[in-house]
Amino acid sequence: MNIQEYFGRISYNKPHKDADLQTLTAIFQHHIRAIPFENLSLHCGETVELDLQSIYNKIVRKKRGGCCLESNPLLFWALQELGYDICILGGSSYEPAARAYSDEVNHILLKVVIQGNSYIVDASFGGLYQMWEPLRLISGKDQPQVPGIFRFTEDNGTWYFEKVKRKHYIPEESETPYFTDPPALGNIRKIYRFTLEPRHINDFQDLNTYLHVCRDNIFWKKSICSLQTTEGLIGLIGWTLTETKYNYTEDTDLLHITTLTDEELEKTLKDKFNIVLENKLIP
């Protein structure tokens, strides 16, 4: 595990002498624009090994992406190497279909303390709800970023993370170009809840096993790959490729949606996500 090799993987070549917020933000943005959020291993017959050396080999040396159990521990290692005061936290994601948070801890996120201020750093929620900068851990404060307005609220030691949703414009759908979630769901997207109890990567071994053996979870039901860009993000779910440009017009994101053929999948993964799979993907 070599920090310079990691920097090469994320195309980061700026100074990093000081463990400050500016350096953290720069490294974080390079990370999310180079390392896709993806679960393709499950759909290629591969096993995800939840230890840092295996994660490093997969993401840095094989130039793959990973889910939160892989990408965030890699970022944790790199920031720890650079001298940041950092720890792993566990979160429970919000399930819109059930309108409830998961009962289980099913997400890894990071907390970084800089000059007495705490920040949440999460490089691997993926999609439209991926933060682009570290977020100050303050309850009830709107924190605008390019992807949208994020906020934390705290209740009796439990923290809740959410985002204000924007409208989507899809040019191909000329009859109904604007859409949002049903009005009953409101304009706030709940993302996950968490506590500040420090965790270790080994605490998530059972979750990793569950994701491999239980077919009744989102990672088995959908093959997912998403990557943040300088303007928005690109996402591949199954055969559907979505390219998003944030704030195309005021409070509206522009979406281009394409359905790919089996033959186009491999080329798209290489051209759009810089991923070359060793085994055949079954979307």
Sequence and secondary structure as in RCSB ss.txt:
>XXXX:A:sequence
MNIQEYFGRISYNKPHKDADLQTLTAIFQHHIRAIPFENLSLHCGETVELDLQSIYNKIVRKKRGGCCLESNPLL
FWALQELGYDICILGGSSYEPAARAYSDEVNHILLKVVIQGNSYIVDASFGGLYQMWEPLRLISGKDQPQVPGIF
RFTEDNGTWYFEKVKRKHYIPEESETPYFTDPPALGNIRKIYRFTLEPRHINDFQDLNTYLHVCRDNIFWKKSIC
SLQTTEGLIGLIGWTLTETKYNYTEDTDLLHITTLTDEELEKTLKDKFNIVLENKLIP
>XXXX:A:secstr
  HHHHHHHTT  S   S SHHHHHHHHHHHHHHS EE GGGGTT     SHHHHHIIIIIS   B HHHHHHHH
HHHHHHTT EEEEEEEEEEETTTTEE SS  EEEEEEEETTEEEEE S S GGG  SS EE  BT  EEETTEEE
EEEEETTEEEEEEE  EEE TT  SS EE S GGG SEEEEEEE    B GGGGHHHHHHHHH SSSHHHH  EE
EEE SSEEEEEETTEEEEEEEEEETTEEEEEEEE  HHHHHHHHHHHH    SS    
